[in-house]
Amino acid sequence: MDETSFQQKMAEIMNRIKELPEETRPAAEAAAEAVQGRREKVARSVAELQESLDYLRLSVKYLIF
């Protein structure tokens, strides 16, 4: 799932949460925010991993040279 479709789904979920009864809304909002936070953390981790792989590839090319 790419970032734009994820953001669209999250917006849809947040709109549905606003329609929930007042007593259940805070728990659902907290869960949705937690999912958003985890998604951002995973995205950062993937970016760091990609950067590490790029550095590893460069190091291997240097060693082969």
N, C-alpha and C positions, 0 to 999 in steps of 0.2 A: 504494500500500500504506500503510495507516494504521499508527500507532505500535504498537497492540496486536498486530496480526497480525505485524508485523516482530519484536516481542519474542518472540512465540510461536515463530516460525520460528527465531530465533536460539537460543532455549532448546533446540529440537529438534536443531539443528545441533550445539550444544555437547554434548548428550547422546550424539549419534552419534560425536563426536570422542573422547569418553571411552572408547568401545568400540574405537577403533583400536589397532593395535599400538604398543608403547612408543616405537619408533624413529621413527614417523611422526607421533605425537601433537603434539610441540612445534611443528612447522611448521604443522599444521592449526590449532592454537590461536592461533598468531600471526596467521595469515590471518584467522581469525574476529574476533579483537580489532581488527585493522586495518579490517575492514568495519564493525564497530560504531563505531569512531572516525570513519570517513568519514561514516557515517550521521548522527552527532551534528553533525559539521561542516556538512553539507548542511542539516540542520534549523536550525542557528543562522543560516546564510546566508539561508535562506528567510525566517526571522523578521525579520532585518535588512532584507531587501528589502521585505517587507510594510510595515515601519515607514517606510521611505523613500518608498514609494508613497503611504502615508497622508499623509505630510508634503507630498508633491508635490500631492496632491489638495487639501489644505487651502490651500496656497499659490496654486494656480490659482483656487480659489473666492474667495480674498481679492483677487487681482488683478482678477477679473471684477467683484467688488463695487465 
